[in-house]
Amino acid sequence: MKISVKVKANQKTQSLEFQSEKECIAKLKSLPIKGKANQELVGLLSKHYGVTKKDIEIVSGHVSPIKIVEISNLD
């Protein structure tokens, strides 16, 4: 399953706000430096969907606030 994620880094709280089944806004505490925000996003999505971090891949938008994320092994 692929979803579109708009990332807002350097926030006070960490959360996921789903606009639809395939679109969400991720508020992250980390700064977007050296991939720390991407790592935090993967961890947050893995907890939400109940999959391992290896099952989540950022397909596009590694350095952009709008990312396409693919989630595998959803049962």
Rosetta constraint file for C-alpha pairs under 8 A:
AtomPair CA 1 CA 70 HARMONIC 5.64 0.50
AtomPair CA 1 CA 71 HARMONIC 5.29 0.50
AtomPair CA 1 CA 72 HARMONIC 6.64 0.50
AtomPair CA 2 CA 22 HARMONIC 6.95 0.50
AtomPair CA 2 CA 68 HARMONIC 6.66 0.50
AtomPair CA 2 CA 69 HARMONIC 5.52 0.50
AtomPair CA 2 CA 70 HARMONIC 4.35 0.50
AtomPair CA 2 CA 71 HARMONIC 6.24 0.50
AtomPair CA 3 CA 21 HARMONIC 7.88 0.50
AtomPair CA 3 CA 22 HARMONIC 4.47 0.50
AtomPair CA 3 CA 23 HARMONIC 5.67 0.50
AtomPair CA 3 CA 24 HARMONIC 7.68 0.50
AtomPair CA 3 CA 68 HARMONIC 5.79 0.50
AtomPair CA 3 CA 69 HARMONIC 5.38 0.50
AtomPair CA 3 CA 70 HARMONIC 6.51 0.50
AtomPair CA 4 CA 22 HARMONIC 6.13 0.50
AtomPair CA 4 CA 23 HARMONIC 4.83 0.50
AtomPair CA 4 CA 24 HARMONIC 6.47 0.50
AtomPair CA 4 CA 66 HARMONIC 7.06 0.50
AtomPair CA 4 CA 67 HARMONIC 5.78 0.50
AtomPair CA 4 CA 68 HARMONIC 4.70 0.50
AtomPair CA 4 CA 69 HARMONIC 6.34 0.50
AtomPair CA 5 CA 23 HARMONIC 5.96 0.50
AtomPair CA 5 CA 24 HARMONIC 5.04 0.50
AtomPair CA 5 CA 25 HARMONIC 5.61 0.50
AtomPair CA 5 CA 26 HARMONIC 6.62 0.50
AtomPair CA 5 CA 66 HARMONIC 5.70 0.50
AtomPair CA 5 CA 67 HARMONIC 5.14 0.50
AtomPair CA 5 CA 68 HARMONIC 6.27 0.50
AtomPair CA 5 CA 69 HARMONIC 7.13 0.50
AtomPair CA 6 CA 24 HARMONIC 6.41 0.50
AtomPair CA 6 CA 25 HARMONIC 4.75 0.50
AtomPair CA 6 CA 26 HARMONIC 6.12 0.50
AtomPair CA 6 CA 65 HARMONIC 5.63 0.50
AtomPair CA 6 CA 66 HARMONIC 4.46 0.50
AtomPair CA 6 CA 67 HARMONIC 6.35 0.50
AtomPair CA 7 CA 25 HARMONIC 5.97 0.50
AtomPair CA 7 CA 26 HARMONIC 4.90 0.50
AtomPair CA 7 CA 27 HARMONIC 6.18 0.50
AtomPair CA 7 CA 28 HARMONIC 7.26 0.50
AtomPair CA 7 CA 65 HARMONIC 4.94 0.50
AtomPair CA 7 CA 66 HARMONIC 6.23 0.50
AtomPair CA 7 CA 67 HARMONIC 7.62 0.50
AtomPair CA 8 CA 25 HARMONIC 7.38 0.50
AtomPair CA 8 CA 26 HARMONIC 6.09 0.50
AtomPair CA 8 CA 27 HARMONIC 4.89 0.50
AtomPair CA 8 CA 28 HARMONIC 6.15 0.50
AtomPair CA 8 CA 65 HARMONIC 6.99 0.50
AtomPair CA 9 CA 27 HARMONIC 6.08 0.50
AtomPair CA 9 CA 28 HARMONIC 4.80 0.50
AtomPair CA 9 CA 29 HARMONIC 5.99 0.50
AtomPair CA 9 CA 30 HARMONIC 5.95 0.50
AtomPair CA 9 CA 31 HARMONIC 5.64 0.50
AtomPair CA 9 CA 32 HARMONIC 6.44 0.50
AtomPair CA 9 CA 37 HARMONIC 6.68 0.50
AtomPair CA 10 CA 27 HARMONIC 7.88 0.50
AtomPair CA 10 CA 28 HARMONIC 6.04 0.50
AtomPair CA 10 CA 29 HARMONIC 4.68 0.50
AtomPair CA 10 CA 30 HARMONIC 5.31 0.50
AtomPair CA 10 CA 31 HARMONIC 5.13 0.50
AtomPair CA 10 CA 32 HARMONIC 7.87 0.50
AtomPair CA 11 CA 27 HARMONIC 6.08 0.50
AtomPair CA 11 CA 28 HARMONIC 5.61 0.50
AtomPair CA 11 CA 29 HARMONIC 4.84 0.50
AtomPair CA 11 CA 30 HARMONIC 7.63 0.50
AtomPair CA 12 CA 28 HARMONIC 7.85 0.50
AtomPair CA 12 CA 29 HARMONIC 5.99 0.50
AtomPair CA 13 CA 27 HARMONIC 6.83 0.50
AtomPair CA 13 CA 28 HARMONIC 6.80 0.50
AtomPair CA 13 CA 29 HARMONIC 6.27 0.50
AtomPair CA 14 CA 26 HARMONIC 7.56 0.50
AtomPair CA 14 CA 27 HARMONIC 5.17 0.50
AtomPair CA 14 CA 28 HARMONIC 4.86 0.50
AtomPair CA 14 CA 29 HARMONIC 5.95 0.50
AtomPair CA 15 CA 26 HARMONIC 5.88 0.50
AtomPair CA 15 CA 27 HARMONIC 5.15 0.50
AtomPair CA 15 CA 28 HARMONIC 6.89 0.50
AtomPair CA 15 CA 44 HARMONIC 7.95 0.50
AtomPair CA 16 CA 24 HARMONIC 6.61 0.50
AtomPair CA 16 CA 25 HARMONIC 5.79 0.50
AtomPair CA 16 CA 26 HARMONIC 4.62 0.50
AtomPair CA 16 CA 27 HARMONIC 6.37 0.50
AtomPair CA 16 CA 44 HARMONIC 7.98 0.50
AtomPair CA 17 CA 24 HARMONIC 5.43 0.50
AtomPair CA 17 CA 25 HARMONIC 5.10 0.50
AtomPair CA 17 CA 26 HARMONIC 6.44 0.50
AtomPair CA 18 CA 22 HARMONIC 7.94 0.50
AtomPair CA 18 CA 23 HARMONIC 5.99 0.50
AtomPair CA 18 CA 24 HARMONIC 4.13 0.50
AtomPair CA 18 CA 25 HARMONIC 6.36 0.50
AtomPair CA 19 CA 23 HARMONIC 5.46 0.50
AtomPair CA 19 CA 24 HARMONIC 5.28 0.50
AtomPair CA 19 CA 25 HARMONIC 7.45 0.50
AtomPair CA 20 CA 24 HARMONIC 6.86 0.50
AtomPair CA 26 CA 41 HARMONIC 7.29 0.50
AtomPair CA 28 CA 37 HARMONIC 6.72 0.50
AtomPair CA 28 CA 40 HARMONIC 7.00 0.50
AtomPair CA 28 CA 41 HARMONIC 7.13 0.50
AtomPair CA 29 CA 37 HARMONIC 7.70 0.50
AtomPair CA 30 CA 36 HARMONIC 6.14 0.50
AtomPair CA 30 CA 37 HARMONIC 5.07 0.50
AtomPair CA 30 CA 40 HARMONIC 7.07 0.50
AtomPair CA 31 CA 36 HARMONIC 6.63 0.50
AtomPair CA 31 CA 37 HARMONIC 5.84 0.50
AtomPair CA 32 CA 36 HARMONIC 6.02 0.50
AtomPair CA 32 CA 37 HARMONIC 4.96 0.50
AtomPair CA 32 CA 38 HARMONIC 7.49 0.50
AtomPair CA 33 CA 37 HARMONIC 7.13 0.50
AtomPair CA 35 CA 39 HARMONIC 6.25 0.50
AtomPair CA 36 CA 40 HARMONIC 6.22 0.50
AtomPair CA 37 CA 41 HARMONIC 6.09 0.50
AtomPair CA 38 CA 42 HARMONIC 6.26 0.50
AtomPair CA 38 CA 62 HARMONIC 7.40 0.50
AtomPair CA 39 CA 43 HARMONIC 6.29 0.50
AtomPair CA 40 CA 44 HARMONIC 6.12 0.50
AtomPair CA 41 CA 45 HARMONIC 6.11 0.50
AtomPair CA 42 CA 46 HARMONIC 6.04 0.50
AtomPair CA 42 CA 53 HARMONIC 6.14 0.50
AtomPair CA 42 CA 56 HARMONIC 6.30 0.50
AtomPair CA 42 CA 57 HARMONIC 7.65 0.50
AtomPair CA 43 CA 47 HARMONIC 6.35 0.50
AtomPair CA 43 CA 53 HARMONIC 6.19 0.50
AtomPair CA 44 CA 48 HARMONIC 6.30 0.50
AtomPair CA 45 CA 49 HARMONIC 6.08 0.50
AtomPair CA 45 CA 56 HARMONIC 7.69 0.50
AtomPair CA 46 CA 50 HARMONIC 5.59 0.50
AtomPair CA 46 CA 51 HARMONIC 5.02 0.50
AtomPair CA 46 CA 52 HARMONIC 5.65 0.50
AtomPair CA 46 CA 53 HARMONIC 5.57 0.50
AtomPair CA 46 CA 55 HARMONIC 7.80 0.50
AtomPair CA 46 CA 56 HARMONIC 6.96 0.50
AtomPair CA 47 CA 51 HARMONIC 6.81 0.50
AtomPair CA 47 CA 52 HARMONIC 7.96 0.50
AtomPair CA 49 CA 74 HARMONIC 7.51 0.50
AtomPair CA 51 CA 55 HARMONIC 6.32 0.50
AtomPair CA 51 CA 56 HARMONIC 7.95 0.50
AtomPair CA 51 CA 73 HARMONIC 7.07 0.50
AtomPair CA 51 CA 74 HARMONIC 7.16 0.50
AtomPair CA 52 CA 56 HARMONIC 7.33 0.50
AtomPair CA 55 CA 71 HARMONIC 5.77 0.50
AtomPair CA 55 CA 72 HARMONIC 4.93 0.50
AtomPair CA 55 CA 73 HARMONIC 6.54 0.50
AtomPair CA 56 CA 69 HARMONIC 6.95 0.50
AtomPair CA 56 CA 70 HARMONIC 5.83 0.50
AtomPair CA 56 CA 71 HARMONIC 4.70 0.50
AtomPair CA 56 CA 72 HARMONIC 6.42 0.50
AtomPair CA 57 CA 69 HARMONIC 5.70 0.50
AtomPair CA 57 CA 70 HARMONIC 5.26 0.50
AtomPair CA 57 CA 71 HARMONIC 6.60 0.50
AtomPair CA 58 CA 62 HARMONIC 6.81 0.50
AtomPair CA 58 CA 67 HARMONIC 6.87 0.50
AtomPair CA 58 CA 68 HARMONIC 6.04 0.50
AtomPair CA 58 CA 69 HARMONIC 4.45 0.50
AtomPair CA 58 CA 70 HARMONIC 6.34 0.50
AtomPair CA 59 CA 67 HARMONIC 7.48 0.50
AtomPair CA 59 CA 68 HARMONIC 5.50 0.50
AtomPair CA 59 CA 69 HARMONIC 5.50 0.50
AtomPair CA 59 CA 70 HARMONIC 6.45 0.50
AtomPair CA 60 CA 67 HARMONIC 5.65 0.50
AtomPair CA 60 CA 68 HARMONIC 5.24 0.50
AtomPair CA 60 CA 69 HARMONIC 7.26 0.50
AtomPair CA 61 CA 65 HARMONIC 6.98 0.50
AtomPair CA 61 CA 66 HARMONIC 5.98 0.50
AtomPair CA 61 CA 67 HARMONIC 4.41 0.50
AtomPair CA 61 CA 68 HARMONIC 6.54 0.50
AtomPair CA 62 CA 67 HARMONIC 6.84 0.50
